[in-house]
Amino acid sequence: MKFKKTAINLETFYNNTAKLSDLPDYINRALEQAGEGNDIILTGKAPVWLYLKIAHALHGKARKLIYRSPVTGDVVIFNHNPM
C-alpha cells in the first residue's frame, strides 16, 4: 500500500505572529491538509507551542510524523508503521 507524503508549512498558517486565540483554526487547517493515515512533514518558521499542538493533533491521524528543518534535517517524531 502506497502512503501519501504531505508537507505542512506552519509558517503559512499566520501573518507575522502566531496567536494562541487562532489555535483551533491552525489545528483544523493542519488536519485538513494531513488527511488520514498519511506521512506528514511539519516544516516552516513557527513557535514551538504551535509545533507541539499540531503534532499532538496529528497523533492518531498521521501514520508517520516528521519534523524538517534546514539545521536538523528530518527528525521522525513518531512512526506507527516502522517496517
PyMOL Python script that loads the backbone (N, CA, C, O; Angstrom):
from pymol import cmd

cmd.read_pdbstr("""\
ATOM      1  N   MET A   1       0.835  -1.177   0.000  1.00  0.00           N
ATOM      2  CA  MET A   1       0.000   0.000   0.000  1.00  0.00           C
ATOM      3  C   MET A   1       0.886   1.248   0.000  1.00  0.00           C
ATOM      4  O   MET A   1       1.803   1.358   0.814  1.00  0.00           O
ATOM      5  N   LYS A   2       0.618   2.179  -0.902  1.00  0.00           N
ATOM      6  CA  LYS A   2       1.388   3.421  -1.018  1.00  0.00           C
ATOM      7  C   LYS A   2       0.732   4.505  -0.168  1.00  0.00           C
ATOM      8  O   LYS A   2      -0.470   4.750  -0.263  1.00  0.00           O
ATOM      9  N   PHE A   3       1.553   5.150   0.669  1.00  0.00           N
ATOM     10  CA  PHE A   3       1.050   6.211   1.514  1.00  0.00           C
ATOM     11  C   PHE A   3       1.441   7.558   0.931  1.00  0.00           C
ATOM     12  O   PHE A   3       2.517   7.713   0.355  1.00  0.00           O
ATOM     13  N   LYS A   4       0.565   8.512   1.087  1.00  0.00           N
ATOM     14  CA  LYS A   4       0.806   9.864   0.602  1.00  0.00           C
ATOM     15  C   LYS A   4       1.723  10.583   1.587  1.00  0.00           C
ATOM     16  O   LYS A   4       1.549  10.468   2.800  1.00  0.00           O
ATOM     17  N   LYS A   5       2.693  11.320   1.068  1.00  0.00           N
ATOM     18  CA  LYS A   5       3.584  12.139   1.893  1.00  0.00           C
ATOM     19  C   LYS A   5       3.192  13.597   1.671  1.00  0.00           C
ATOM     20  O   LYS A   5       3.190  14.082   0.540  1.00  0.00           O
ATOM     21  N   THR A   6       2.861  14.285   2.754  1.00  0.00           N
ATOM     22  CA  THR A   6       2.396  15.658   2.675  1.00  0.00           C
ATOM     23  C   THR A   6       3.232  16.553   3.570  1.00  0.00           C
ATOM     24  O   THR A   6       3.440  16.245   4.743  1.00  0.00           O
ATOM     25  N   ALA A   7       3.712  17.659   3.020  1.00  0.00           N
ATOM     26  CA  ALA A   7       4.445  18.656   3.807  1.00  0.00           C
ATOM     27  C   ALA A   7       3.479  19.761   4.215  1.00  0.00           C
ATOM     28  O   ALA A   7       2.742  20.297   3.387  1.00  0.00           O
ATOM     29  N   ILE A   8       3.496  20.092   5.497  1.00  0.00           N
ATOM     30  CA  ILE A   8       2.681  21.180   6.024  1.00  0.00           C
ATOM     31  C   ILE A   8       3.631  22.258   6.537  1.00  0.00           C
ATOM     32  O   ILE A   8       4.380  22.036   7.488  1.00  0.00           O
ATOM     33  N   ASN A   9       3.593  23.413   5.906  1.00  0.00           N
ATOM     34  CA  ASN A   9       4.448  24.527   6.284  1.00  0.00           C
ATOM     35  C   ASN A   9       3.674  25.401   7.273  1.00  0.00           C
ATOM     36  O   ASN A   9       2.785  26.156   6.880  1.00  0.00           O
ATOM     37  N   LEU A  10       4.017  25.292   8.552  1.00  0.00           N
ATOM     38  CA  LEU A  10       3.286  26.018   9.590  1.00  0.00           C
ATOM     39  C   LEU A  10       3.440  27.528   9.466  1.00  0.00           C
ATOM     40  O   LEU A  10       2.597  28.277   9.961  1.00  0.00           O
ATOM     41  N   GLU A  11       4.482  27.974   8.826  1.00  0.00           N
ATOM     42  CA  GLU A  11       4.696  29.415   8.640  1.00  0.00           C
ATOM     43  C   GLU A  11       3.586  30.050   7.804  1.00  0.00           C
ATOM     44  O   GLU A  11       3.338  31.251   7.913  1.00  0.00           O
ATOM     45  N   THR A  12       2.919  29.250   6.972  1.00  0.00           N
ATOM     46  CA  THR A  12       1.849  29.778   6.117  1.00  0.00           C
ATOM     47  C   THR A  12       0.520  29.907   6.852  1.00  0.00           C
ATOM     48  O   THR A  12      -0.451  30.401   6.280  1.00  0.00           O
ATOM     49  N   PHE A  13       0.459  29.475   8.097  1.00  0.00           N
ATOM     50  CA  PHE A  13      -0.794  29.489   8.850  1.00  0.00           C
ATOM     51  C   PHE A  13      -1.117  30.861   9.437  1.00  0.00           C
ATOM     52  O   PHE A  13      -2.257  31.098   9.837  1.00  0.00           O
ATOM     53  N   TYR A  14      -0.158  31.756   9.497  1.00  0.00           N
ATOM     54  CA  TYR A  14      -0.370  33.052  10.160  1.00  0.00           C
ATOM     55  C   TYR A  14       0.468  34.126   9.471  1.00  0.00           C
ATOM     56  O   TYR A  14       1.386  33.823   8.709  1.00  0.00           O
ATOM     57  N   ASN A  15       0.135  35.385   9.752  1.00  0.00           N
ATOM     58  CA  ASN A  15       0.905  36.539   9.258  1.00  0.00           C
ATOM     59  C   ASN A  15       1.682  37.142  10.413  1.00  0.00           C
ATOM     60  O   ASN A  15       1.092  37.527  11.422  1.00  0.00           O
ATOM     61  N   ASN A  16       2.981  37.228  10.279  1.00  0.00           N
ATOM     62  CA  ASN A  16       3.880  37.851  11.256  1.00  0.00           C
ATOM     63  C   ASN A  16       3.947  37.134  12.603  1.00  0.00           C
ATOM     64  O   ASN A  16       5.029  36.704  13.002  1.00  0.00           O
ATOM     65  N   THR A  17       2.834  36.990  13.316  1.00  0.00           N
ATOM     66  CA  THR A  17       2.852  36.410  14.656  1.00  0.00           C
ATOM     67  C   THR A  17       1.722  35.398  14.810  1.00  0.00           C
ATOM     68  O   THR A  17       0.562  35.710  14.541  1.00  0.00           O
ATOM     69  N   ALA A  18       2.063  34.184  15.245  1.00  0.00           N
ATOM     70  CA  ALA A  18       1.034  33.182  15.542  1.00  0.00           C
ATOM     71  C   ALA A  18       0.337  33.592  16.839  1.00  0.00           C
ATOM     72  O   ALA A  18       0.973  34.097  17.764  1.00  0.00           O
ATOM     73  N   LYS A  19      -0.972  33.371  16.895  1.00  0.00           N
ATOM     74  CA  LYS A  19      -1.752  33.773  18.065  1.00  0.00           C
ATOM     75  C   LYS A  19      -2.439  32.558  18.676  1.00  0.00           C
ATOM     76  O   LYS A  19      -3.059  31.758  17.976  1.00  0.00           O
ATOM     77  N   LEU A  20      -2.318  32.436  19.988  1.00  0.00           N
ATOM     78  CA  LEU A  20      -2.989  31.332  20.686  1.00  0.00           C
ATOM     79  C   LEU A  20      -4.490  31.346  20.443  1.00  0.00           C
ATOM     80  O   LEU A  20      -5.117  30.288  20.387  1.00  0.00           O
ATOM     81  N   SER A  21      -5.067  32.521  20.299  1.00  0.00           N
ATOM     82  CA  SER A  21      -6.514  32.611  20.067  1.00  0.00           C
ATOM     83  C   SER A  21      -6.918  31.993  18.727  1.00  0.00           C
ATOM     84  O   SER A  21      -8.081  31.637  18.537  1.00  0.00           O
ATOM     85  N   ASP A  22      -5.970  31.862  17.803  1.00  0.00           N
ATOM     86  CA  ASP A  22      -6.248  31.254  16.489  1.00  0.00           C
ATOM     87  C   ASP A  22      -5.888  29.770  16.441  1.00  0.00           C
ATOM     88  O   ASP A  22      -5.981  29.146  15.384  1.00  0.00           O
ATOM     89  N   LEU A  23      -5.485  29.211  17.560  1.00  0.00           N
ATOM     90  CA  LEU A  23      -5.036  27.816  17.593  1.00  0.00           C
ATOM     91  C   LEU A  23      -6.054  26.834  17.023  1.00  0.00           C
ATOM     92  O   LEU A  23      -5.657  25.958  16.255  1.00  0.00           O
ATOM     93  N   PRO A  24      -7.349  26.925  17.351  1.00  0.00           N
ATOM     94  CA  PRO A  24      -8.302  25.977  16.746  1.00  0.00           C
ATOM     95  C   PRO A  24      -8.289  26.021  15.216  1.00  0.00           C
ATOM     96  O   PRO A  24      -8.432  24.987  14.564  1.00  0.00           O
ATOM     97  N   ASP A  25      -8.121  27.205  14.647  1.00  0.00           N
ATOM     98  CA  ASP A  25      -8.051  27.329  13.185  1.00  0.00           C
ATOM     99  C   ASP A  25      -6.783  26.673  12.642  1.00  0.00           C
ATOM    100  O   ASP A  25      -6.828  26.001  11.611  1.00  0.00           O
ATOM    101  N   TYR A  26      -5.654  26.861  13.326  1.00  0.00           N
ATOM    102  CA  TYR A  26      -4.397  26.241  12.897  1.00  0.00           C
ATOM    103  C   TYR A  26      -4.519  24.715  12.919  1.00  0.00           C
ATOM    104  O   TYR A  26      -4.082  24.034  11.992  1.00  0.00           O
ATOM    105  N   ILE A  27      -5.115  24.197  13.981  1.00  0.00           N
ATOM    106  CA  ILE A  27      -5.275  22.742  14.103  1.00  0.00           C
ATOM    107  C   ILE A  27      -6.175  22.213  12.993  1.00  0.00           C
ATOM    108  O   ILE A  27      -5.849  21.213  12.354  1.00  0.00           O
ATOM    109  N   ASN A  28      -7.296  22.870  12.760  1.00  0.00           N
ATOM    110  CA  ASN A  28      -8.213  22.424  11.695  1.00  0.00           C
ATOM    111  C   ASN A  28      -7.533  22.451  10.336  1.00  0.00           C
ATOM    112  O   ASN A  28      -7.715  21.540   9.528  1.00  0.00           O
ATOM    113  N   ARG A  29      -6.764  23.476  10.086  1.00  0.00           N
ATOM    114  CA  ARG A  29      -6.059  23.583   8.805  1.00  0.00           C
ATOM    115  C   ARG A  29      -5.057  22.438   8.638  1.00  0.00           C
ATOM    116  O   ARG A  29      -4.965  21.839   7.566  1.00  0.00           O
ATOM    117  N   ALA A  30      -4.311  22.138   9.701  1.00  0.00           N
ATOM    118  CA  ALA A  30      -3.340  21.040   9.639  1.00  0.00           C
ATOM    119  C   ALA A  30      -4.047  19.704   9.418  1.00  0.00           C
ATOM    120  O   ALA A  30      -3.591  18.888   8.617  1.00  0.00           O
ATOM    121  N   LEU A  31      -5.146  19.477  10.116  1.00  0.00           N
ATOM    122  CA  LEU A  31      -5.877  18.221   9.955  1.00  0.00           C
ATOM    123  C   LEU A  31      -6.426  18.072   8.536  1.00  0.00           C
ATOM    124  O   LEU A  31      -6.402  16.977   7.973  1.00  0.00           O
ATOM    125  N   GLU A  32      -6.916  19.156   7.963  1.00  0.00           N
ATOM    126  CA  GLU A  32      -7.417  19.114   6.582  1.00  0.00           C
ATOM    127  C   GLU A  32      -6.296  18.769   5.605  1.00  0.00           C
ATOM    128  O   GLU A  32      -6.485  17.949   4.706  1.00  0.00           O
ATOM    129  N   GLN A  33      -5.137  19.388   5.777  1.00  0.00           N
ATOM    130  CA  GLN A  33      -4.017  19.135   4.876  1.00  0.00           C
ATOM    131  C   GLN A  33      -3.436  17.737   5.053  1.00  0.00           C
ATOM    132  O   GLN A  33      -2.962  17.131   4.092  1.00  0.00           O
ATOM    133  N   ALA A  34      -3.474  17.228   6.276  1.00  0.00           N
ATOM    134  CA  ALA A  34      -2.851  15.938   6.581  1.00  0.00           C
ATOM    135  C   ALA A  34      -3.632  14.758   6.024  1.00  0.00           C
ATOM    136  O   ALA A  34      -3.037  13.772   5.590  1.00  0.00           O
ATOM    137  N   GLY A  35      -4.939  14.846   6.031  1.00  0.00           N
ATOM    138  CA  GLY A  35      -5.738  13.688   5.637  1.00  0.00           C
ATOM    139  C   GLY A  35      -5.641  12.601   6.692  1.00  0.00           C
ATOM    140  O   GLY A  35      -5.319  12.878   7.847  1.00  0.00           O
ATOM    141  N   GLU A  36      -5.914  11.387   6.305  1.00  0.00           N
ATOM    142  CA  GLU A  36      -5.958  10.260   7.239  1.00  0.00           C
ATOM    143  C   GLU A  36      -4.933   9.202   6.855  1.00  0.00           C
ATOM    144  O   GLU A  36      -4.929   8.712   5.725  1.00  0.00           O
ATOM    145  N   GLY A  37      -4.059   8.851   7.804  1.00  0.00           N
ATOM    146  CA  GLY A  37      -3.123   7.753   7.614  1.00  0.00           C
ATOM    147  C   GLY A  37      -1.944   8.029   6.703  1.00  0.00           C
ATOM    148  O   GLY A  37      -1.339   7.093   6.180  1.00  0.00           O
ATOM    149  N   ASN A  38      -1.605   9.286   6.504  1.00  0.00           N
ATOM    150  CA  ASN A  38      -0.504   9.649   5.616  1.00  0.00           C
ATOM    151  C   ASN A  38       0.776   9.944   6.383  1.00  0.00           C
ATOM    152  O   ASN A  38       0.766  10.057   7.608  1.00  0.00           O
ATOM    153  N   ASP A  39       1.866  10.065   5.657  1.00  0.00           N
ATOM    154  CA  ASP A  39       3.141  10.505   6.219  1.00  0.00           C
ATOM    155  C   ASP A  39       3.167  12.022   6.123  1.00  0.00           C
ATOM    156  O   ASP A  39       3.020  12.582   5.036  1.00  0.00           O
ATOM    157  N   ILE A  40       3.353  12.689   7.261  1.00  0.00           N
ATOM    158  CA  ILE A  40       3.273  14.140   7.319  1.00  0.00           C
ATOM    159  C   ILE A  40       4.626  14.714   7.716  1.00  0.00           C
ATOM    160  O   ILE A  40       5.293  14.210   8.620  1.00  0.00           O
ATOM    161  N   ILE A  41       5.018  15.780   7.022  1.00  0.00           N
ATOM    162  CA  ILE A  41       6.236  16.515   7.329  1.00  0.00           C
ATOM    163  C   ILE A  41       5.825  17.898   7.797  1.00  0.00           C
ATOM    164  O   ILE A  41       5.168  18.634   7.061  1.00  0.00           O
ATOM    165  N   LEU A  42       6.207  18.261   9.026  1.00  0.00           N
ATOM    166  CA  LEU A  42       5.968  19.609   9.533  1.00  0.00           C
ATOM    167  C   LEU A  42       7.234  20.427   9.322  1.00  0.00           C
ATOM    168  O   LEU A  42       8.334  19.985   9.652  1.00  0.00           O
ATOM    169  N   THR A  43       7.066  21.620   8.769  1.00  0.00           N
ATOM    170  CA  THR A  43       8.200  22.486   8.485  1.00  0.00           C
ATOM    171  C   THR A  43       7.767  23.935   8.595  1.00  0.00           C
ATOM    172  O   THR A  43       6.585  24.219   8.793  1.00  0.00           O
ATOM    173  N   GLY A  44       8.703  24.841   8.470  1.00  0.00           N
ATOM    174  CA  GLY A  44       8.412  26.270   8.461  1.00  0.00           C
ATOM    175  C   GLY A  44       8.706  26.944   9.785  1.00  0.00           C
ATOM    176  O   GLY A  44       8.713  26.309  10.840  1.00  0.00           O
ATOM    177  N   LYS A  45       8.949  28.246   9.709  1.00  0.00           N
ATOM    178  CA  LYS A  45       9.217  29.047  10.900  1.00  0.00           C
ATOM    179  C   LYS A  45       7.918  29.220  11.686  1.00  0.00           C
ATOM    180  O   LYS A  45       6.953  29.807  11.197  1.00  0.00           O
ATOM    181  N   ALA A  46       7.914  28.700  12.905  1.00  0.00           N
ATOM    182  CA  ALA A  46       6.719  28.774  13.754  1.00  0.00           C
ATOM    183  C   ALA A  46       7.147  28.588  15.211  1.00  0.00           C
ATOM    184  O   ALA A  46       8.190  27.993  15.483  1.00  0.00           O
ATOM    185  N   PRO A  47       6.345  29.094  16.139  1.00  0.00           N
ATOM    186  CA  PRO A  47       6.686  28.914  17.544  1.00  0.00           C
ATOM    187  C   PRO A  47       6.591  27.439  17.954  1.00  0.00           C
ATOM    188  O   PRO A  47       5.817  26.664  17.390  1.00  0.00           O
ATOM    189  N   VAL A  48       7.392  27.085  18.939  1.00  0.00           N
ATOM    190  CA  VAL A  48       7.428  25.687  19.370  1.00  0.00           C
ATOM    191  C   VAL A  48       6.065  25.227  19.879  1.00  0.00           C
ATOM    192  O   VAL A  48       5.705  24.068  19.676  1.00  0.00           O
ATOM    193  N   TRP A  49       5.297  26.097  20.533  1.00  0.00           N
ATOM    194  CA  TRP A  49       3.973  25.689  21.026  1.00  0.00           C
ATOM    195  C   TRP A  49       3.062  25.282  19.869  1.00  0.00           C
ATOM    196  O   TRP A  49       2.229  24.389  20.024  1.00  0.00           O
ATOM    197  N   LEU A  50       3.213  25.926  18.713  1.00  0.00           N
ATOM    198  CA  LEU A  50       2.387  25.563  17.559  1.00  0.00           C
ATOM    199  C   LEU A  50       2.795  24.191  17.022  1.00  0.00           C
ATOM    200  O   LEU A  50       1.937  23.372  16.693  1.00  0.00           O
ATOM    201  N   TYR A  51       4.091  23.942  16.936  1.00  0.00           N
ATOM    202  CA  TYR A  51       4.565  22.616  16.520  1.00  0.00           C
ATOM    203  C   TYR A  51       4.043  21.536  17.458  1.00  0.00           C
ATOM    204  O   TYR A  51       3.574  20.490  17.007  1.00  0.00           O
ATOM    205  N   LEU A  52       4.122  21.786  18.756  1.00  0.00           N
ATOM    206  CA  LEU A  52       3.692  20.778  19.729  1.00  0.00           C
ATOM    207  C   LEU A  52       2.199  20.503  19.635  1.00  0.00           C
ATOM    208  O   LEU A  52       1.784  19.344  19.662  1.00  0.00           O
ATOM    209  N   LYS A  53       1.387  21.543  19.524  1.00  0.00           N
ATOM    210  CA  LYS A  53      -0.069  21.355  19.440  1.00  0.00           C
ATOM    211  C   LYS A  53      -0.471  20.649  18.138  1.00  0.00           C
ATOM    212  O   LYS A  53      -1.354  19.792  18.141  1.00  0.00           O
ATOM    213  N   ILE A  54       0.175  21.009  17.039  1.00  0.00           N
ATOM    214  CA  ILE A  54      -0.137  20.358  15.766  1.00  0.00           C
ATOM    215  C   ILE A  54       0.301  18.895  15.803  1.00  0.00           C
ATOM    216  O   ILE A  54      -0.430  18.017  15.344  1.00  0.00           O
ATOM    217  N   ALA A  55       1.478  18.632  16.343  1.00  0.00           N
ATOM    218  CA  ALA A  55       1.946  17.240  16.461  1.00  0.00           C
ATOM    219  C   ALA A  55       0.978  16.429  17.301  1.00  0.00           C
ATOM    220  O   ALA A  55       0.674  15.286  16.959  1.00  0.00           O
ATOM    221  N   HIS A  56       0.492  16.992  18.386  1.00  0.00           N
ATOM    222  CA  HIS A  56      -0.464  16.287  19.243  1.00  0.00           C
ATOM    223  C   HIS A  56      -1.772  16.019  18.493  1.00  0.00           C
ATOM    224  O   HIS A  56      -2.343  14.933  18.601  1.00  0.00           O
ATOM    225  N   ALA A  57      -2.238  17.005  17.741  1.00  0.00           N
ATOM    226  CA  ALA A  57      -3.484  16.848  16.980  1.00  0.00           C
ATOM    227  C   ALA A  57      -3.350  15.787  15.886  1.00  0.00           C
ATOM    228  O   ALA A  57      -4.325  15.111  15.558  1.00  0.00           O
ATOM    229  N   LEU A  58      -2.159  15.638  15.325  1.00  0.00           N
ATOM    230  CA  LEU A  58      -1.956  14.674  14.238  1.00  0.00           C
ATOM    231  C   LEU A  58      -1.720  13.256  14.735  1.00  0.00           C
ATOM    232  O   LEU A  58      -1.790  12.307  13.953  1.00  0.00           O
ATOM    233  N   HIS A  59      -1.440  13.100  16.025  1.00  0.00           N
ATOM    234  CA  HIS A  59      -1.238  11.751  16.563  1.00  0.00           C
ATOM    235  C   HIS A  59      -2.559  10.995  16.478  1.00  0.00           C
ATOM    236  O   HIS A  59      -3.588  11.463  16.964  1.00  0.00           O
ATOM    237  N   GLY A  60      -2.517   9.842  15.866  1.00  0.00           N
ATOM    238  CA  GLY A  60      -3.740   9.078  15.634  1.00  0.00           C
ATOM    239  C   GLY A  60      -4.343   9.338  14.261  1.00  0.00           C
ATOM    240  O   GLY A  60      -5.199   8.580  13.806  1.00  0.00           O
ATOM    241  N   LYS A  61      -3.904  10.399  13.600  1.00  0.00           N
ATOM    242  CA  LYS A  61      -4.364  10.721  12.246  1.00  0.00           C
ATOM    243  C   LYS A  61      -3.288  10.411  11.216  1.00  0.00           C
ATOM    244  O   LYS A  61      -3.574   9.883  10.141  1.00  0.00           O
ATOM    245  N   ALA A  62      -2.042  10.747  11.559  1.00  0.00           N
ATOM    246  CA  ALA A  62      -0.925  10.517  10.646  1.00  0.00           C
ATOM    247  C   ALA A  62      -0.303   9.156  10.928  1.00  0.00           C
ATOM    248  O   ALA A  62      -0.272   8.701  12.071  1.00  0.00           O
ATOM    249  N   ARG A  63       0.185   8.520   9.886  1.00  0.00           N
ATOM    250  CA  ARG A  63       0.899   7.254  10.047  1.00  0.00           C
ATOM    251  C   ARG A  63       2.302   7.523  10.560  1.00  0.00           C
ATOM    252  O   ARG A  63       2.822   6.800  11.410  1.00  0.00           O
ATOM    253  N   LYS A  64       2.909   8.587  10.022  1.00  0.00           N
ATOM    254  CA  LYS A  64       4.268   8.958  10.392  1.00  0.00           C
ATOM    255  C   LYS A  64       4.340  10.478  10.426  1.00  0.00           C
ATOM    256  O   LYS A  64       3.791  11.148   9.550  1.00  0.00           O
ATOM    257  N   LEU A  65       5.017  11.028  11.439  1.00  0.00           N
ATOM    258  CA  LEU A  65       5.182  12.470  11.544  1.00  0.00           C
ATOM    259  C   LEU A  65       6.664  12.788  11.586  1.00  0.00           C
ATOM    260  O   LEU A  65       7.418  12.216  12.373  1.00  0.00           O
ATOM    261  N   ILE A  66       7.068  13.715  10.723  1.00  0.00           N
ATOM    262  CA  ILE A  66       8.468  14.116  10.597  1.00  0.00           C
ATOM    263  C   ILE A  66       8.560  15.624  10.790  1.00  0.00           C
ATOM    264  O   ILE A  66       7.741  16.379  10.266  1.00  0.00           O
ATOM    265  N   TYR A  67       9.565  16.051  11.548  1.00  0.00           N
ATOM    266  CA  TYR A  67       9.908  17.463  11.666  1.00  0.00           C
ATOM    267  C   TYR A  67      11.076  17.712  10.725  1.00  0.00           C
ATOM    268  O   TYR A  67      12.064  16.979  10.750  1.00  0.00           O
ATOM    269  N   ARG A  68      10.964  18.752   9.889  1.00  0.00           N
ATOM    270  CA  ARG A  68      12.029  19.057   8.934  1.00  0.00           C
ATOM    271  C   ARG A  68      12.511  20.494   9.153  1.00  0.00           C
ATOM    272  O   ARG A  68      11.722  21.438   9.199  1.00  0.00           O
ATOM    273  N   SER A  69      13.833  20.623   9.285  1.00  0.00           N
ATOM    274  CA  SER A  69      14.447  21.937   9.433  1.00  0.00           C
ATOM    275  C   SER A  69      15.760  21.944   8.664  1.00  0.00           C
ATOM    276  O   SER A  69      16.390  20.900   8.493  1.00  0.00           O
ATOM    277  N   PRO A  70      16.179  23.130   8.197  1.00  0.00           N
ATOM    278  CA  PRO A  70      17.460  23.197   7.494  1.00  0.00           C
ATOM    279  C   PRO A  70      18.641  22.865   8.409  1.00  0.00           C
ATOM    280  O   PRO A  70      19.705  22.467   7.934  1.00  0.00           O
ATOM    281  N   VAL A  71      18.454  23.027   9.707  1.00  0.00           N
ATOM    282  CA  VAL A  71      19.528  22.761  10.658  1.00  0.00           C
ATOM    283  C   VAL A  71      19.625  21.272  10.987  1.00  0.00           C
ATOM    284  O   VAL A  71      20.713  20.696  10.958  1.00  0.00           O
ATOM    285  N   THR A  72      18.484  20.647  11.301  1.00  0.00           N
ATOM    286  CA  THR A  72      18.489  19.248  11.754  1.00  0.00           C
ATOM    287  C   THR A  72      18.254  18.252  10.641  1.00  0.00           C
ATOM    288  O   THR A  72      18.590  17.076  10.783  1.00  0.00           O
ATOM    289  N   GLY A  73      17.681  18.702   9.530  1.00  0.00           N
ATOM    290  CA  GLY A  73      17.221  17.752   8.521  1.00  0.00           C
ATOM    291  C   GLY A  73      15.920  17.140   9.011  1.00  0.00           C
ATOM    292  O   GLY A  73      15.178  17.779   9.757  1.00  0.00           O
ATOM    293  N   ASP A  74      15.634  15.915   8.604  1.00  0.00           N
ATOM    294  CA  ASP A  74      14.401  15.238   9.009  1.00  0.00           C
ATOM    295  C   ASP A  74      14.593  14.532  10.350  1.00  0.00           C
ATOM    296  O   ASP A  74      15.571  13.815  10.563  1.00  0.00           O
ATOM    297  N   VAL A  75      13.632  14.755  11.245  1.00  0.00           N
ATOM    298  CA  VAL A  75      13.612  14.095  12.551  1.00  0.00           C
ATOM    299  C   VAL A  75      12.252  13.419  12.685  1.00  0.00           C
ATOM    300  O   VAL A  75      11.221  14.092  12.648  1.00  0.00           O
ATOM    301  N   VAL A  76      12.239  12.095  12.840  1.00  0.00           N
ATOM    302  CA  VAL A  76      10.980  11.363  12.990  1.00  0.00           C
ATOM    303  C   VAL A  76      10.445  11.586  14.404  1.00  0.00           C
ATOM    304  O   VAL A  76      11.121  11.296  15.391  1.00  0.00           O
ATOM    305  N   ILE A  77       9.232  12.101  14.483  1.00  0.00           N
ATOM    306  CA  ILE A  77       8.568  12.330  15.768  1.00  0.00           C
ATOM    307  C   ILE A  77       7.854  11.061  16.206  1.00  0.00           C
ATOM    308  O   ILE A  77       7.981  10.636  17.355  1.00  0.00           O
ATOM    309  N   PHE A  78       7.105  10.458  15.292  1.00  0.00           N
ATOM    310  CA  PHE A  78       6.527   9.142  15.539  1.00  0.00           C
ATOM    311  C   PHE A  78       6.346   8.417  14.222  1.00  0.00           C
ATOM    312  O   PHE A  78       6.218   9.032  13.163  1.00  0.00           O
ATOM    313  N   ASN A  79       6.337   7.088  14.311  1.00  0.00           N
ATOM    314  CA  ASN A  79       6.152   6.231  13.138  1.00  0.00           C
ATOM    315  C   ASN A  79       5.339   5.024  13.586  1.00  0.00           C
ATOM    316  O   ASN A  79       5.844   4.151  14.293  1.00  0.00           O
ATOM    317  N   HIS A  80       4.085   4.982  13.174  1.00  0.00           N
ATOM    318  CA  HIS A  80       3.212   3.881  13.572  1.00  0.00           C
ATOM    319  C   HIS A  80       3.280   2.689  12.641  1.00  0.00           C
ATOM    320  O   HIS A  80       2.490   1.752  12.762  1.00  0.00           O
ATOM    321  N   ASN A  81       4.220   2.722  11.715  1.00  0.00           N
ATOM    322  CA  ASN A  81       4.438   1.591  10.818  1.00  0.00           C
ATOM    323  C   ASN A  81       5.941   1.528  10.522  1.00  0.00           C
ATOM    324  O   ASN A  81       6.357   1.822   9.401  1.00  0.00           O
ATOM    325  N   PRO A  82       6.753   1.151  11.502  1.00  0.00           N
ATOM    326  CA  PRO A  82       8.213   1.246  11.343  1.00  0.00           C
ATOM    327  C   PRO A  82       8.843   0.213  10.425  1.00  0.00           C
ATOM    328  O   PRO A  82      10.066   0.079  10.431  1.00  0.00           O
ATOM    329  N   MET A  83       8.085  -0.512   9.650  1.00  0.00           N
ATOM    330  CA  MET A  83       8.663  -1.517   8.759  1.00  0.00           C
ATOM    331  C   MET A  83       9.304  -0.894   7.551  1.00  0.00           C
ATOM    332  O   MET A  83       9.838  -1.605   6.700  1.00  0.00           O
TER     333      MET A  83
END
""", "prot")
cmd.dss("prot")
cmd.show_as("cartoon", "prot")
cmd.util.cbc("prot")
cmd.orient("prot")
